[in-house]
Amino acid sequence: MKIDIDNIRAETPGVQQVKHFNNAGSSLVPQAVSQAVIDYLREEELYGGYEVEAKYQSQLEDTYVQTAKLINAQPGEIAYMESATAAWGAAFYAIPFKAGDIVLTGLSEYASNYIPFLQLKKRLGLEIRIIPDDSYGQISLDHLKNMITDRVKLIAITHIPTNGGLVNPAREIGEIANNAGIWYLLDACQSLGQYPVDVKKIGCQILSATGRKFLRAPRGSGFLYVDDNILSQLEPEQLDMHGATWTTTDGYEMRRDARRFELWESSYALKMGFRAAVIYTLELGIENIWERVQSLGQMFRERLMEVEKVELHDKGKEKCGIVTFSVKEQDGSHIKRELAKHQINVSISPANSTLLDMQERKLPELVRASVHYYNTEQEIGIFVEKLSEIVRG
Ligand SMILES: Cc1ncc(COP(=O)(O)O)c(C=O)c1O
């Protein structure tokens, strides 16, 4: 099945308002997704939160089934979370690190992951080692192999970094990690929803993702995957009466599934919206989505290359829908502001969201224009035309 763009755009009211090139920030949600949230909230308003939860128990449970299907996991390996950072942190801080353990990561690692590395370095003596890039700008597999030692406790990689087209070779990294018996944590925040992600093929034990980006779910949703085989070795930093049961005066028992990482309270309306977004993605087919995103991304880059003063900055062998560029002698916020006058949305990737990579490439910031499958060739044409006018001044 190929994607029916007209139909999808008819189901996406936002495309009438804006030309949305900020899918790496937060996508336009399909109507089915916002409707699921609104309908649920309306019922809470009329009948009460606990009562509506009971009524929708099976749909709420189905969120885990659908999410598991999306990444080829088991429902018990999924925890529903409010963001990718909450998911990533819940798992990371549960890993039983000790002084001198090493974490291997990449140059393009995201700030909200790197700061926790630094925190455990300060608190515990965790050692952070950076895997250099290869000639394409992706994680170098040869270097990674040479960096494996007995002290490496974790390989933590961002699949698709926030600041560019790069797709890291997640599967090959998984092979190296699994051969060495080292845990592998994959930040799939920017890949879920645009790129096929299969945890079995990748071989990661932990994966975190957000809802609002390429999955087109509401803001404030995300999830964590934890391989059942390592779950018993992970005790969350924060446990409550949902993640564990208070069994005796001084004893408790943790849940046996990944939901030990959840807290009792969360937004059920958003969970219903998240589920609707996952189902929407599954119905379109992630392979179809990826094919379209990739071809739009390629076309976009080719067109941007023709614009005077524009410099593209995407790295990697295989490139995704996140397109980054700068304009000579003009700062990114000016470009963003001027594009917004034509209802064109982009975002800015500041240096400190991926500090190591941006410092290495001496980039103060990047304009990030990210396509999704519902963008059109015509929108790309308008983008390029307006950008050319802005650049000419
Ligand atoms: C690579 C990457 N990881 C993690 C995050 C954090 O996601 P969230 O804001 O849902 O916590 C982002 C957000 O931009 C990201 O790009």
The ligand as an SDF file (V2000), in Angstrom:
LIG
                    3D

 16 16  0  0  0  0  0  0  0  0999 V2000
   17.4450   12.8000   20.2850 C   0  0  0  0  0  0  0  0  0  0  0  0
   16.4710   13.2960   21.3070 C   0  0  0  0  0  0  0  0  0  0  0  0
   16.3730   12.6350   22.4730 N   0  0  0  0  0  0  0  0  0  0  0  0
   15.5260   13.0250   23.4390 C   0  0  0  0  0  0  0  0  0  0  0  0
   14.7250   14.1340   23.2720 C   0  0  0  0  0  0  0  0  0  0  0  0
   13.8260   14.5430   24.3960 C   0  0  0  0  0  0  0  0  0  0  0  0
   12.4940   14.2330   24.1340 O   0  0  0  0  0  0  0  0  0  0  0  0
   11.3690   14.7240   25.1510 P   0  0  0  0  0  0  0  0  0  0  0  0
   11.2970   16.2130   24.9850 O   0  0  0  0  0  0  0  0  0  0  0  0
   10.1220   14.0210   24.7410 O   0  0  0  0  0  0  0  0  0  0  0  0
   11.7870   14.3680   26.5110 O   0  0  0  0  0  0  0  0  0  0  0  0
   14.7950   14.8630   22.0770 C   0  0  0  0  0  0  0  0  0  0  0  0
   13.9600   16.0560   21.8920 C   0  0  0  0  0  0  0  0  0  0  0  0
   14.1280   16.8410   20.9970 O   0  0  0  0  0  0  0  0  0  0  0  0
   15.6970   14.4320   21.0820 C   0  0  0  0  0  0  0  0  0  0  0  0
   15.8080   15.0850   19.9220 O   0  0  0  0  0  0  0  0  0  0  0  0
  1  2  1  0
  2  3  1  0
  2 15  2  0
  3  4  2  0
  4  5  1  0
  5  6  1  0
  5 12  2  0
  6  7  1  0
  7  8  1  0
  8  9  2  0
  8 10  1  0
  8 11  1  0
 12 13  1  0
 12 15  1  0
 13 14  2  0
 15 16  1  0
M  END
$$$$
